[in-house]
Amino acid sequence: MLRVAEVMAPDPFRVDPWTSVREAARLMAQLRVGSLVVVEDGQVLGVVTSRDLCGAHPNRLVVDVLKGPPVAISPEASLLEAKSLMEAKGLERLLVMRNGVLLGILTQGALAFALGQHFDPLTGLPRADLLRHHLESLLAQGKDPTLLFVDLDDFGRLNKENGHPFGDRVLKALGRRLKAFAQDLGGEAYRYGGDEFALVFPRPRQVLLPALPELLQPLEVEGERVSFSVGVAGGRRRQGRVPANPSATADDLLKLASLASTHAKRQGLGWAPAEALKAEEEAPEGASSPKEPQSAWGGNHRATRGPGGRRSGGKRGGPTGP
C-alpha cells in the first residue's frame, strides 16, 4: 500500500501572509499551481487556494482570506488514511509534515490518481490489496474482524447464455448491494477478483448474522434471478486477537472464508461459517453432508431454489470482467 510520501508534491511553493491577493494570484498563475502554503517566520499557517482568492479584492492580504488552521498528515500515513482525512475535513489538499517541519503537499487529484489502481473500474469497489491492508490494520490493533467471502453461483453459465456484458451488469448489481450492506453495518466491501467479493467488519459476527437473510435474496438482473454464496470467518473472539502476525492471520481468515463459501455453494446452504469445514472433515467416512447449517450457525438463509432443488444460479463457471 502506497504511503503519502510517495505521492505528495515535495517542497511546495510558499507565500507570506502579508502578500496581497493580487500578488498571490499572479504567483499561482506563473507557477501553474492551485495553492500556496502560507508561512511566517518558519511557522506554517495554512494553505491558500485559487478558490480562496476568487472574489476577494486584489488589495486585500492573503491572511484575510486564509481559512482555518492547517490540516497536516504524516508522510508515513497510508493513502487510505489521507483519503479519510480529506473526506472528514472536506478538503482538497493536505499538508505533509513531520515534527512541525513542512515536507510537501498532497492534493485530491494526486490522491485519486494514485488510488485509482487500487479500485476496480467496473464496480468502483476497492481491490484485494486494500482488503488485505484493512484486515491487517484491524488485526494489528488486536481486533477480531468478521470477514464475509462472497461467490456468485453459476456465473459461467450466465456469461455463456447471456454474454459477458450481461455478466458485467450482474457484477455491478452485486457490488452495489454488497457496498450498501457493508455501509449500513459499518463495514467495507471489496472486489476480490473474478466473480468473488469480500466484506470486512470491525464488529462481532453475531451482530451481522441476523442481516444475512436479506443480503442473500437473489438478484434480479434483466429477468434473471442470480444467487450467490457466502462464507464467514472471524468475529468470534470476545477479547479480540493477539496482534502477533497480522499478515499470516489475514491469510488464514481469507482462506477459511473462501473455503466456507465453496462449502455453502456445494451444499446449497446460502452461507456457511468456517467451522462447518471442520465439522465436515470430522464426519464419518461415507456419511452424507448436512443440507442445512446447524441452528447454532443461524439456519438456512438460501432464499429460493430452482426446479428440482437446484439453486437459481445452476453450476459454477468462470469469471468475467477485470
Secondary structure, DSSP 4 states (H G I P E B T S, - for coil): --BGGGTSEES--EE-TTSBHHHHHHHHHHHT-SEEEEEETTEEEEEEEHHHHTTS-TTSBHHHH--SS--EE-TTSBHHHHHHHHHHHT-SEEEEEETTEEEEEEEHHHHHHHHHTTB-TTT--B-HHHHHHHHHHHHHTT---EEEEEEESSHHHHHHHH-HHHHHHHHHHHHHHHHHHHHHTT-EEEEEETTEEEEEESS-HHHHGGGHHHHTSPEEETTEEE-EEEEEEE---TT----S-HHHHHHHHHHHHHHHHHHHHHHT-SEEETHHHHHHHHSPTTPPPPSS--GGGT------B-GGG-BTT-S-------
